[in-house]
Amino acid sequence: MEKSQDEKPDSENENIEKHGDEVEISEIPSDRSVETSEKTEEVEQEYISGFKLWMLLAAATLAVFLMMLDQAIIVTVCWSIG
């Protein structure tokens, strides 16, 4: 049985009861696991919109255009030399 790093050591997480020759071990739930699941439910996705979206698209388009222009120049120069 593997335990995550967030859990407390075994001595703090387990409740050991002795009944004669039998030993019964039960795990005590960690408060940290409850807190983590609550935090993940509260996170919402935020999308870029408006001016920021248009600037991002313009920058990506310009970058791709300049890369293709550079390749076209390199191919033309190499073609004329060869």
C-alpha angles and dihedrals in degrees: 000000000000123000126204121241092250093066123092120251118282094260092060097039101049130068112207120200123185120209109180107293094347124087120204120197122192127178121235111220114248118238090217094067090056092050092049094052091050092051094052092053092055096055113101129190115251118202128202113248141166120010095358091055093050092048091049092050092046092050093048092047092049092048093052091045092052092048091052092045090052091050091049091052093048092049092048093050093046091047093053093048095048 
